[in-house]
Amino acid sequence: MLKVQGLKPVNDKITTMSSKKRHYYYIEGKDPVNPSQLKYVSRDIECDDAFDGDLVMLAFPISLMKEISSVLSAFHLRDDADFFYSECREVVSVPEKHINEKGEGNVTFQSYFHKFPESVQYFFDDATVIIMLHPQQATDDKGNHDYNMIGYIHANHIDFKDTKGELHQGYYYNVLRLSERTVGGKPIYRRKRIFTTMFSILLDIVTFKDIHFVYASMGRENQAINDALKMNSARNGKLSETFPMLNNSHPSLFLGSSGAAKKLVDISEDKEKLHQYYLMINETRQTFVFNQLYSEEKFNKMVGRILKSSPTSRIYMIPDEKGNILSAGFFMNWGDYLHLKLQNPTGLLTIIDSLKITDKLLVPFLLVGPADNVKKLIRGAAYKYRKEHKVHITVLNGTPGDPYYDIKKGIIKDNYNYFVIYDRPEIYEAMKNNSKDAAGNIRLFIDMPML
């Protein structure tokens, strides 16, 4: 099935599709024999979308974003990189709706990355990017077709160990967006079951790459995405399960404490303290399902990547009387990568939106230590980031079984679901049982800083 550029893949797509058999191209990267060409395969998928037009669907390593012109040219598409990035920005900034068809739910927001593709590559340096394009009949002087971008999603590569210490590969799906382009005031891509086709691609990649574990997070009320995941999981012979997660947003003006801020010690560059911090993380989370920080090397790589790309993200501790770590956490300033805008806010969110304080978010994760001291740590960081970096909202994610679940709760909350897809039930059930706390809560590793 291996193909290389030059075999006119575009001829396959500029045809009238009479069935819901579509195909996409999985691009491995540059052809090692001829680096000027791409190495890719064409994969057939079964689709349920109601879109009548032709689609060009590509999956490729995020590293090829820097060479997107050559990727587009290989498929006879407009090879203007700036235009492609503009289309990406427009689609990625489409509101993420955490409401259902009845309008029930709390939050709808838009994400604006400061730079594209640099900002997303900082976040997701090993992702596979899946894009869905609608080719137009118009061509440029090179014979390349213009296009509209319909959909964009990441399949982020993860690895973790099971209860026997065996290493497994997996994917984490995120940044799922669908175009809201309209013609004559009417949406041309929405309500076409496009989500189902995008998930058909994602799950076919799972089969193609021999992956057995996938998870994703989404607003609980976003029924279209939830239904598409369930339907495509069953169609592909996969099992699935959902877990609740609560996203709590705190205005830092009320959460912060100047007294607590004075107790903070920055250990971001302190190798000895980072080692102690990792041991505390591992003690707490080593049994969690999908724990991706199973080695100190993995931990140090993650720390280095974030500190390099985000100058204001830091690791803080509150020391005990001997100077050792009493409580600690990684405090990530999402404002270094993106800003968020609430869409059509209601109630208290209207006031928050009018103050324009959602541009920057502080996201604490990998928290360790006694709950009362972790609370002081969070309050100190909230004050510090508000005063020094004008970050006005602190976001705390929690699931049942989280030792800090109660102290994370806020007046502004958004209900999420974690959706797990798998086809190795024995391994998965063993990990779940091993993760349970004294109250029987199944604990998932949700600490990686991803949207």
TISEDREN-316040 format. One record per residue (C-alpha): x, y negated, z. Coordinates in steps of 0.02 Angstrom, whole numbers. Last residue first. Layout:
<rs>
      px      py      pz
       X       Y       Z
...
</rs>
This chain:
<rs>
      px      py      pz
    -315   -1070    1313
    -157    -986    1374
     -47   -1006    1527
     -21    -825    1578
    -103    -797    1747
    -249    -685    1703
    -180    -518    1763
    -336    -418    1798
    -392    -360    1970
    -530    -233    1994
    -617    -272    2158
    -643    -123    2274
    -648    -221    2437
    -474    -162    2489
    -404    -217    2320
    -416    -119    2159
    -273    -124    2034
    -230      62    2040
    -409     107    1997
    -407      -9    1847
    -238      54    1787
    -297     236    1799
    -457     192    1706
    -356     113    1565
    -236     258    1547
    -375     387    1542
    -485     277    1430
    -356     255    1291
    -465     170    1160
    -472      -8    1226
    -559    -176    1213
    -566    -293    1364
    -675    -450    1369
    -639    -575    1506
    -797    -677    1527
    -800    -859    1575
    -913    -963    1687
    -869   -1147    1695
    -862   -1241    1858
    -863   -1422    1914
    -899   -1433    2102
    -742   -1332    2138
    -689   -1160    2196
    -503   -1127    2203
    -497   -1109    2392
    -622    -966    2383
    -535    -866    2247
    -362    -882    2326
    -339    -696    2365
    -406    -658    2189
    -514    -503    2208
    -660    -580    2115
    -584    -687    1976
    -504    -858    1978
    -450   -1000    1866
    -397   -1168    1940
    -396   -1328    1837
    -331   -1491    1910
    -395   -1651    1828
    -319   -1825    1839
    -146   -1807    1763
     -73   -1983    1762
     106   -1917    1765
     179   -1982    1928
      26   -2024    2033
     -95   -1894    1967
      42   -1763    1953
      98   -1789    2133
     -78   -1790    2206
    -129   -1628    2120
      39   -1551    2167
      12   -1588    2352
    -165   -1522    2349
    -110   -1362    2262
      31   -1332    2387
     -82   -1370    2535
    -207   -1240    2470
     -65   -1117    2447
     -21   -1146    2630
    -196   -1100    2688
    -202    -950    2571
     -38    -873    2631
      93    -862    2492
      98    -846    2303
      21    -940    2156
      65    -879    1982
     -40   -1019    1907
     -74   -1205    1927
    -151   -1292    1775
    -141   -1483    1776
    -246   -1557    1638
    -220   -1714    1535
    -347   -1804    1426
    -487   -1760    1547
    -476   -1926    1640
    -569   -2033    1512
    -671   -2118    1650
    -828   -2101    1544
    -797   -1913    1530
    -793   -1892    1718
    -954   -1990    1739
   -1043   -1888    1605
    -973   -1727    1679
   -1067   -1765    1840
   -1232   -1740    1747
   -1215   -1704    1562
   -1071   -1705    1438
   -1105   -1715    1249
    -931   -1652    1204
    -790   -1660    1330
    -620   -1707    1258
    -462   -1611    1295
    -281   -1659    1274
    -138   -1558    1206
      41   -1501    1229
     122   -1609    1364
     -52   -1642    1436
     -60   -1457    1477
      45   -1498    1629
      91   -1329    1702
     116   -1307    1888
     200   -1142    1931
     168   -1094    2112
     246   -1073    2282
     204   -1038    2464
     315   -1004    2614
     475    -994    2514
     630    -995    2622
     701   -1152    2702
     713   -1077    2876
     563   -1174    2945
     457   -1119    2797
     469   -1200    2627
     327   -1269    2519
     366   -1224    2340
     357   -1305    2170
     386   -1241    1993
     379   -1377    1861
     289   -1435    1704
     338   -1616    1667
     462   -1587    1525
     350   -1461    1435
     436   -1368    1292
     596   -1316    1380
     511   -1287    1548
     380   -1176    1465
     502   -1067    1368
     625   -1053    1513
     492    -995    1635
     426    -865    1514
     601    -799    1481
     638    -793    1667
     480    -691    1701
     517    -567    1563
     693    -543    1631
     623    -523    1805
     526    -373    1745
     342    -322    1747
     285    -498    1705
     150    -445    1581
      31    -372    1710
    -106    -299    1600
    -208    -227    1745
    -139    -289    1912
     -29    -169    2011
     128    -277    2002
      30    -432    2049
      63    -473    2231
     233    -392    2257
     286    -448    2083
     243    -628    2118
     337    -625    2284
     489    -546    2201
     479    -678    2065
     481    -819    2193
     634    -746    2279
     724    -740    2111
     666    -916    2073
     735    -972    2242
     907    -902    2201
     905    -971    2025
     857   -1148    2078
     815   -1240    1917
     625   -1248    1939
     637   -1250    2129
     555   -1420    2157
     514   -1440    2342
     342   -1500    2395
     314   -1557    2575
     290   -1740    2530
     147   -1692    2412
      52   -1617    2560
      49   -1785    2646
      -5   -1874    2487
    -152   -1755    2468
    -244   -1721    2306
    -414   -1641    2283
    -519   -1800    2280
    -414   -1901    2157
    -365   -1738    2073
    -541   -1717    2003
    -559   -1527    2019
    -605   -1409    1876
    -645   -1228    1917
    -644   -1091    1784
    -729    -936    1854
    -693    -764    1779
    -816    -622    1758
    -759    -455    1686
    -816    -373    1525
    -791    -197    1459
    -758    -116    1291
    -731      53    1210
    -668      66    1032
    -729     173     887
    -708      35     759
    -895       4     744
    -911      -1     934
    -778    -136     950
    -853    -231     803
   -1024    -240     885
    -961    -286    1058
    -841    -421     997
    -970    -498     881
   -1101    -500    1020
    -984    -591    1141
    -932    -715    1007
   -1111    -758     960
   -1170    -759    1141
   -1059    -900    1199
   -1139    -909    1372
    -995    -821    1460
    -868    -940    1385
    -728    -837    1312
    -576    -737    1364
    -490    -602    1264
    -416    -431    1290
    -341    -296    1182
    -271    -123    1219
    -236      23    1100
    -123     -50     966
     -69      61     821
     -19     -85     707
    -148     -43     574
    -283       2     699
    -261    -158     800
    -246    -255     637
    -416    -183     590
    -484    -248     754
    -429    -426     718
    -490    -421     538
    -662    -357     588
    -661    -490     723
    -648    -624     590
    -786    -541     491
    -902    -538     641
    -866    -721     680
    -920    -769     504
   -1097    -716     545
   -1160    -850     425
   -1237    -960     560
   -1099   -1089     533
   -1005   -1096     368
   -1102   -1220     261
   -1171   -1331     398
   -1307   -1448     333
   -1292   -1637     329
   -1284   -1642     140
   -1134   -1528     147
   -1063   -1489     319
    -898   -1428     389
    -912   -1359     566
    -763   -1244     544
    -742   -1095     660
    -618   -1082     803
    -540    -941     902
    -391   -1012     996
    -373    -844    1086
    -352    -657    1069
    -230    -565    1183
    -150    -416    1098
     -70    -257    1162
      89    -154    1171
     117     -21    1303
     268      24    1411
     263     179    1522
     287     150    1708
     170     290    1758
      34     169    1818
      40      78    1651
     167     -51    1595
     136    -212    1500
     165    -291    1330
      83    -440    1248
      73    -504    1070
     -45    -650    1042
    -181    -627     912
    -219    -806     866
    -373    -873     776
    -424    -993     637
    -582   -1000     531
    -659   -1090     384
    -514   -1184     304
    -571   -1265     142
    -474   -1231     -16
    -388   -1303    -171
    -331   -1174    -296
    -155   -1169    -367
    -133   -1184    -555
      28   -1283    -535
     -55   -1442    -599
    -187   -1426    -463
    -339   -1313    -465
    -526   -1341    -436
    -628   -1182    -416
    -620   -1192    -226
    -549   -1058    -112
    -635   -1034      58
    -498    -993     182
    -496    -881     336
    -342    -889     445
    -265    -760     562
    -107    -807     655
      -3    -669     735
      71    -737     895
     251    -725     956
     285    -908    1004
     111    -943    1070
     117   -1098    1180
     269   -1181    1106
     210   -1126     933
      42   -1210     963
     126   -1376    1000
     246   -1368     852
     115   -1328     718
      40   -1455     734
      84   -1591     857
     -19   -1667     997
    -142   -1522    1004
    -321   -1584    1019
    -440   -1467    1109
    -626   -1503    1105
    -747   -1466    1246
    -918   -1392    1284
    -955   -1357    1467
   -1095   -1302    1581
   -1209   -1170    1510
   -1384   -1159    1440
   -1417   -1244    1274
   -1544   -1114    1222
   -1423   -1040    1093
   -1295   -1014    1230
   -1168   -1134    1303
    -979   -1124    1324
    -949   -1211    1159
    -770   -1237    1102
    -785   -1397    1002
    -691   -1398     835
    -514   -1462     870
    -437   -1302     799
    -534   -1328     637
    -478   -1507     606
    -301   -1476     664
    -286   -1324     551
    -353   -1420     400
    -226   -1559     433
     -88   -1429     450
    -137   -1359     279
    -140   -1532     200
      32   -1570     270
      98   -1405     204
      42   -1438      25
      44   -1268     -60
    -131   -1271    -134
    -170   -1087    -153
    -100    -966    -281
     -77    -826    -154
     113    -836    -152
      96   -1026    -152
       6   -1021      14
     146    -923      97
     282   -1030      16
     200   -1188      82
     177   -1111     254
     363   -1106     286
     363   -1180     462
     202   -1088     499
     296    -929     455
     351    -913     638
     166    -889     682
     179    -715     607
      49    -686     469
    -132    -635     442
    -219    -701     287
    -400    -706     230
    -449    -778      61
    -637    -784      47
    -757    -786     -99
    -932    -856     -79
   -1096    -779     -24
   -1075    -797     165
   -1194    -683     259
   -1058    -597     358
   -1075    -413     397
    -902    -353     346
    -813    -188     316
    -626    -208     294
    -499    -170     159
    -316    -207     197
    -190    -279      74
     -10    -263     126
     129    -391     139
     313    -427     110
     341    -603      49
     463    -662     -83
     619    -770     -83
     697    -649      42
     712    -513     -93
     763    -347     -15
     714    -398     162
     544    -461      99
     502    -609     211
     367    -581     340
     246    -441     382
     100    -525     295
     -66    -438     322
    -178    -484     177
    -368    -476     195
    -502    -375     111
    -689    -379      90
    -822    -245      74
    -983    -335     108
   -1045    -301     -65
   -1077    -402    -223
    -921    -509    -210
    -905    -620    -361
    -724    -633    -411
    -582    -752    -374
    -521    -640    -234
    -434    -495    -318
    -354    -604    -451
    -274    -701    -309
    -165    -551    -266
     -67    -581    -426
      67    -446    -413
     205    -577    -397
     219    -582    -209
     256    -412    -136
     143    -264    -104
     151    -115      11
       0       0       0
</rs>
